[in-house]
């Protein structure tokens, strides 16, 4: 399942292919409270349709009205600021003190006849197709925008860096979203999945017990049948993957862990008490895992916040993942 940015880019490509005038809007700076982060995307077309979000609804209507009326970014990119006054914040419903700077890019050729695909638009379609193809392959892409001409330069990169704005250009990196593979389709996995989906993780759940997967209730999660080690190898072996075992059954959990700890996975965690975790490490050591590999195991999983219920444990798990992801940036 695609994340929101990929949905925006796909829709943008479709609109351009259909000959519609379109704009891509990107948050390039925030100050104070902001509902959406730097790098968030929104696309809209000349018929008043939009996809994506910059503020959760605060500024989208105003922005769309100005774009359709050609008041903003009619021919070349424009940096536009929202929230410069208390009056504007009140009018738009932005959080108190919140400010956004938005890069607005017209991706169609100005003056092209309605329904016709201009050469510039055709080139954009090819660039968007290449960008989306790499993202689907879980690779990283850099987009550099010339603020004078609007030209794009795309290149494949190894690591994603923060968005950068200079007087001449904007540099934005795209990378694959984090994959969260949950082992065990129980109540705790459901709670973790619900939170993770809201935080834009790609969530998969694996369980070798068909009856458990058959009862899985959370939409938007990919259910993976079969053995856990096979699921790890296929879906969660790269540096943007997270594997968490939740069944309490060593016959299932250990199979996933012994595979995950040998991969490049960003995080490998296991549910259980300190005593259970110590016994688990002893079993895994007997399976020829090295001390360095065992040191990568987060067990008990999640921050120690005294959580007891499934949703409390889910909060602890997602909090630890958030903390670690912010640390490595």
PyMOL commands that set and color helices and strands:
alter all, ss='L'
color gray80, all
select helices_A, chain A and resi 4-17+60-68+86-92+119-136+187-198+210-214+228-235+250-260+274-286+291-294+310-328
alter helices_A, ss='H'
color red, helices_A
select strands_A, chain A and resi 22-31+41-45+50-52+78-82+99-106+140-146+152-157+164-165+169-174+179-183+202-206+222-224+241-245+267-270+297-298
alter strands_A, ss='S'
color yellow, strands_A
deselect
rebuild
show_as cartoon
